[in-house]
Amino acid sequence: MKENTKTILTRRGLAGMAAGVGLAVALTACGGSDPLATPSTSAGSAGGGSLVVGSADFPESQIVAEIYAGALTAAGVTATTKPNIGAREIYFKAVQDGSVDLVPDYSGNLLSHVDHEAAEVSADDVYKALPGKLPEGLAVLQASKAESKDAMVVTKATAEKYQLKSVEDLAKVCKDLTMAAPATFETRAYGLPGLKANYGCELKALKPFSDGGGNLTLQALLTDDVQVADIYTTTPSIADNDLVVLEDPKNNFKAQQVLPLYNKAKMTDKAKDALNAVSKILTTEDLVNLNRAVSGSQKQNAKDAAATWLKDKGIVK
């Protein structure tokens, strides 16, 4: 087992479950930040008005938001960032009311947010369903190949002990196992309700962690305090600690392609083209590497990691 267990990213949709946008949320990997503070500006000439790019309260979202802002700037659109807004329940409302103009989001969970009964699970079906489900005034742009989704993760020792390769295998021993996950996992469609409906899996207990698959969750898994953990597939600790991601043959976890969610009020064709250009080349491997740069030993901030990626991809000269 590799030793790099000290730092992994705090994941999406968790710590922002506070009582509204007015709560300042701590930025996990990039230093403290007040989500209501004046947005930071990326210099660039105005191209149809300045756009504010928001993000959720975890590093990956912050990195992609900075990539979006940098790409807009390179295209001549003035862009500012407002990171660390909170969970989807909060940043979605911010896009609706125009507090921010766009945010990076994840296709499957976004669809479930606007339609709790949505049955679509594949990447194409989820993406096709979104436009008809979003409220008036909101839309999404092109989905990237990059995908960051929930996964049921176990240690290699646990996988060998119970002969686990998939969640179907896990279902046979669920009653004996404790799981680490965000508190929201108890009620969200892909959480305990989905595991029960799709696999007949009813866990012995759910131990809530607010770090969203971060270091506390990892340590609980490695010490066998819990036997299963909800960790996102782009989290570097999976490879760094030789963890096993269980297959999900019944698609309990929907496709989660990264894509921009935006308010139509200020979005121009120039801005759309710049953002779609990012989606065309952003990959899952990119997300893993960016997460490692920010949350691993390099300790880059999100803006610097995004700037390096933009330059490497030729978007910024």
Solvent accessible surface area in square Angstrom, and as a share of the most:
residue,aa,sasa,rsa
1,M,148,0.66
2,K,133,0.56
3,E,153,0.68
4,N,62,0.32
5,T,26,0.15
6,K,161,0.68
7,T,41,0.24
8,I,16,0.08
9,L,1,0.01
10,T,17,0.10
11,R,1,0.00
12,R,7,0.02
13,G,2,0.02
14,L,14,0.07
15,A,50,0.39
16,G,0,0.00
17,M,99,0.44
18,A,33,0.25
19,A,115,0.89
20,G,29,0.28
21,V,51,0.29
22,G,60,0.58
23,L,88,0.44
24,A,62,0.48
25,V,14,0.08
26,A,80,0.62
27,L,20,0.10
28,T,65,0.38
29,A,31,0.24
30,C,34,0.20
31,G,44,0.42
32,G,76,0.74
33,S,38,0.24
34,D,69,0.36
35,P,2,0.01
36,L,98,0.49
37,A,49,0.38
38,T,125,0.72
39,P,36,0.23
40,S,58,0.38
41,T,82,0.48
42,S,16,0.11
43,A,87,0.68
44,G,32,0.31
45,S,81,0.52
46,A,81,0.63
47,G,12,0.12
48,G,57,0.54
49,G,31,0.30
50,S,44,0.28
51,L,2,0.01
52,V,28,0.16
53,V,0,0.00
54,G,0,0.00
55,S,0,0.00
56,A,2,0.01
57,D,2,0.01
58,F,1,0.00
59,P,0,0.00
60,E,1,0.00
61,S,2,0.01
62,Q,4,0.02
63,I,1,0.00
64,V,1,0.00
65,A,2,0.02
66,E,22,0.10
67,I,0,0.00
68,Y,2,0.01
69,A,0,0.00
70,G,13,0.13
71,A,3,0.03
72,L,0,0.00
73,T,32,0.19
74,A,53,0.41
75,A,38,0.30
76,G,16,0.16
77,V,1,0.00
78,T,24,0.14
79,A,0,0.00
80,T,15,0.09
81,T,4,0.02
82,K,34,0.14
83,P,36,0.22
84,N,0,0.00
85,I,3,0.02
86,G,0,0.00
87,A,0,0.00
88,R,9,0.03
89,E,55,0.25
90,I,12,0.06
91,Y,7,0.03
92,F,11,0.05
93,K,128,0.54
94,A,2,0.02
95,V,0,0.00
96,Q,85,0.38
97,D,101,0.52
98,G,39,0.37
99,S,52,0.33
100,V,0,0.00
101,D,8,0.04
102,L,0,0.00
103,V,0,0.00
104,P,4,0.03
105,D,0,0.00
106,Y,4,0.01
107,S,0,0.00
108,G,0,0.00
109,N,9,0.04
110,L,0,0.00
111,L,0,0.00
112,S,17,0.11
113,H,52,0.23
114,V,39,0.22
115,D,28,0.15
116,H,140,0.62
117,E,150,0.67
118,A,15,0.12
119,A,90,0.69
120,E,54,0.24
121,V,51,0.29
122,S,50,0.32
123,A,36,0.28
124,D,97,0.50
125,D,70,0.36
126,V,0,0.00
127,Y,73,0.28
128,K,152,0.65
129,A,19,0.15
130,L,0,0.00
131,P,86,0.54
132,G,72,0.69
133,K,89,0.38
134,L,17,0.08
135,P,44,0.27
136,E,179,0.80
137,G,26,0.25
138,L,9,0.05
139,A,17,0.13
140,V,18,0.10
141,L,13,0.06
142,Q,63,0.28
143,A,19,0.14
144,S,2,0.01
145,K,158,0.67
146,A,0,0.00
147,E,49,0.22
148,S,0,0.00
149,K,46,0.19
150,D,5,0.03
151,A,6,0.05
152,M,1,0.00
153,V,0,0.00
154,V,0,0.00
155,T,12,0.07
156,K,89,0.38
157,A,72,0.56
158,T,12,0.07
159,A,11,0.08
160,E,109,0.49
161,K,150,0.63
162,Y,59,0.22
163,Q,139,0.62
164,L,6,0.03
165,K,155,0.66
166,S,11,0.07
167,V,1,0.00
168,E,77,0.35
169,D,35,0.18
170,L,0,0.00
171,A,25,0.19
172,K,155,0.66
173,V,29,0.17
174,C,2,0.01
175,K,141,0.60
176,D,75,0.39
177,L,1,0.01
178,T,19,0.11
179,M,0,0.00
180,A,0,0.00
181,A,2,0.02
182,P,13,0.08
183,A,67,0.52
184,T,21,0.12
185,F,3,0.01
186,E,100,0.45
187,T,107,0.62
188,R,43,0.16
189,A,58,0.45
190,Y,24,0.09
191,G,0,0.00
192,L,48,0.24
193,P,60,0.38
194,G,6,0.06
195,L,1,0.00
196,K,113,0.48
197,A,88,0.68
198,N,55,0.28
199,Y,21,0.08
200,G,53,0.51
201,C,4,0.03
202,E,104,0.47
203,L,28,0.14
204,K,140,0.59
205,A,46,0.36
206,L,36,0.18
207,K,75,0.32
208,P,82,0.52
209,F,35,0.15
210,S,83,0.53
211,D,18,0.09
212,G,2,0.02
213,G,2,0.02
214,G,1,0.01
215,N,51,0.26
216,L,114,0.57
217,T,1,0.01
218,L,0,0.00
219,Q,64,0.28
220,A,9,0.07
221,L,3,0.01
222,L,45,0.22
223,T,96,0.56
224,D,85,0.44
225,D,72,0.37
226,V,0,0.00
227,Q,31,0.14
228,V,0,0.00
229,A,0,0.00
230,D,3,0.02
231,I,0,0.00
232,Y,8,0.03
233,T,45,0.26
234,T,0,0.00
235,T,3,0.02
236,P,7,0.04
237,S,0,0.00
238,I,21,0.11
239,A,65,0.50
240,D,16,0.08
241,N,0,0.00
242,D,61,0.32
243,L,15,0.07
244,V,39,0.22
245,V,61,0.35
246,L,6,0.03
247,E,116,0.52
248,D,31,0.16
249,P,72,0.46
250,K,103,0.44
251,N,71,0.37
252,N,9,0.05
253,F,5,0.02
254,K,23,0.10
255,A,9,0.07
256,Q,2,0.01
257,Q,32,0.14
258,V,1,0.01
259,L,0,0.00
260,P,0,0.00
261,L,0,0.00
262,Y,13,0.05
263,N,19,0.10
264,K,114,0.48
265,A,90,0.69
266,K,87,0.37
267,M,21,0.09
268,T,38,0.22
269,D,106,0.55
270,K,98,0.41
271,A,0,0.00
272,K,61,0.26
273,D,96,0.50
274,A,11,0.09
275,L,0,0.00
276,N,34,0.17
277,A,45,0.35
278,V,0,0.00
279,S,3,0.02
280,K,130,0.55
281,I,66,0.34
282,L,2,0.01
283,T,50,0.29
284,T,49,0.29
285,E,122,0.55
286,D,17,0.09
287,L,1,0.01
288,V,34,0.19
289,N,77,0.39
290,L,13,0.06
291,N,0,0.00
292,R,69,0.25
293,A,10,0.08
294,V,0,0.00
295,S,5,0.03
296,G,3,0.03
297,S,112,0.72
298,Q,114,0.51
299,K,123,0.52
300,Q,53,0.24
301,N,68,0.35
302,A,7,0.05
303,K,95,0.40
304,D,70,0.37
305,A,2,0.02
306,A,2,0.01
307,A,53,0.41
308,T,68,0.40
309,W,14,0.05
310,L,5,0.03
311,K,137,0.58
312,D,106,0.55
313,K,85,0.36
314,G,35,0.34
315,I,41,0.21
316,V,53,0.31
317,K,201,0.85
